[in-house]
Amino acid sequence: MRDRHVNMHLNLRPFDCPVCGKKFKMKHHLTEHMKTHTGVKPYECEVCAKKFMWRDSFMRHRGHCERRHRAGVGGGGGGAGQGISEAPTV
């Protein structure tokens, strides 16, 4: 924990992207960045099967899709709120 705290204050970026060379202060930022190179989309709406790279985009979509589904517009089968999963697919 102390190393991360020091890195933030000293502006150290010890985690390098092996693809583009961009540097990050924290390992999880590099992990998230790698999705831009791999194209991995771990979040999937089980109503409409649309996939998302970022959780925040998925959550925004989930709200819209859930409302549309309840209103009976588009989407797949099942009852209201069913078939929408927050857990990322692997």
C-alpha positions as CSV (number, residue, x, y, z in Angstrom):
1,M,0.0,0.0,0.0
2,R,2.8,2.4,0.9
3,D,4.4,2.0,-2.6
4,R,1.2,3.0,-4.3
5,H,0.9,6.0,-2.0
6,V,4.5,7.1,-2.8
7,N,3.9,6.5,-6.6
8,M,1.0,8.9,-6.5
9,H,2.9,11.7,-4.9
10,L,6.1,11.2,-6.8
11,N,4.2,10.8,-10.1
12,L,6.0,7.5,-10.7
13,R,4.5,5.2,-13.3
14,P,6.1,1.8,-13.0
15,F,3.5,-0.2,-15.0
16,D,4.2,0.0,-18.8
17,C,1.8,-1.2,-21.5
18,P,3.7,-3.8,-23.6
19,V,1.8,-2.8,-26.7
20,C,2.0,1.0,-26.8
21,G,4.3,1.9,-24.0
22,K,1.9,4.0,-22.1
23,K,2.8,4.1,-18.3
24,F,0.5,3.8,-15.3
25,K,0.7,4.5,-11.6
26,M,-1.4,1.5,-10.7
27,K,-1.5,-2.0,-12.1
28,H,-5.3,-2.1,-12.3
29,H,-5.2,0.9,-14.6
30,L,-2.8,-1.0,-16.9
31,T,-5.2,-4.0,-16.8
32,E,-8.1,-1.8,-17.8
33,H,-6.1,-0.1,-20.5
34,M,-5.2,-3.5,-22.0
35,K,-8.8,-4.0,-23.0
36,T,-8.3,-1.2,-25.6
37,H,-5.7,-3.4,-27.3
38,T,-7.3,-6.8,-26.9
39,G,-10.9,-5.7,-27.7
40,V,-12.1,-7.8,-24.7
41,K,-15.7,-7.0,-23.8
42,P,-16.4,-8.8,-20.5
43,Y,-19.8,-7.2,-19.8
44,E,-22.8,-8.6,-21.7
45,C,-26.5,-7.7,-21.5
46,E,-28.4,-11.0,-21.3
47,V,-31.5,-9.3,-22.7
48,C,-30.1,-8.0,-26.0
49,A,-26.7,-9.7,-26.0
50,K,-24.8,-6.3,-26.5
51,K,-21.3,-6.5,-25.1
52,F,-19.3,-3.7,-23.4
53,M,-15.7,-3.1,-22.6
54,W,-16.3,-0.8,-19.7
55,R,-18.6,-1.4,-16.7
56,D,-19.9,2.1,-16.5
57,S,-21.1,1.9,-20.2
58,F,-22.7,-1.5,-19.4
59,M,-24.5,-0.1,-16.3
60,R,-25.9,2.9,-18.3
61,H,-27.1,0.5,-21.0
62,R,-28.5,-1.9,-18.5
63,G,-30.8,0.9,-17.1
64,H,-32.0,1.8,-20.6
65,C,-32.4,-1.8,-21.7
66,E,-34.3,-2.7,-18.5
67,R,-36.7,0.2,-18.9
68,R,-37.3,-0.7,-22.6
69,H,-37.8,-4.4,-21.7
70,R,-40.3,-3.5,-19.0
71,A,-42.2,-1.3,-21.5
72,G,-42.2,-4.2,-23.9
73,V,-40.0,-2.5,-26.5
74,G,-37.2,-4.6,-28.0
75,G,-35.0,-6.9,-26.0
76,G,-35.4,-10.6,-25.4
77,G,-37.8,-12.8,-23.5
78,G,-38.3,-13.2,-19.7
79,G,-39.9,-11.0,-17.1
80,A,-38.9,-7.5,-15.9
81,G,-35.4,-7.4,-14.6
82,Q,-34.6,-11.0,-15.6
83,G,-31.7,-11.8,-17.9
84,I,-29.6,-8.7,-17.0
85,S,-26.4,-9.6,-15.4
86,E,-23.9,-7.3,-13.8
87,A,-21.2,-9.9,-13.5
88,P,-18.7,-9.8,-16.4
89,T,-18.6,-12.7,-18.8
90,V,-15.3,-14.5,-19.2
